[in-house]
Amino acid sequence: MSVQTFTVSGMTCGHCARSVTEELSEIPGVTDVQVTVETGQVSVASEQELSRDAVTAAIAEAGYAVTAWTSPN
């Protein structure tokens, strides 16, 4: 099991959090997504470490951008 944490810019409400959660949940192997809108922090639990490209693409699909990685990948 792997947990990766990063910061996403532009989220302002629960709808934003749901959009990000939905897109990240579609990545194969993702088991849980936790979003804190106030800080932009997103934690993703998965069966194995996810590639930055997969995470960045999912966040972009939701309409946002990853601005910082706080856990290694």
Secondary structure, DSSP 8 states (H G I E B T S, - for coil): -EEEEEEEES--SHHHHHHHHHHHHTSTTEEEEEEETTTTEEEEEESS---HHHHHHHHHHHT-EEEEE-S--
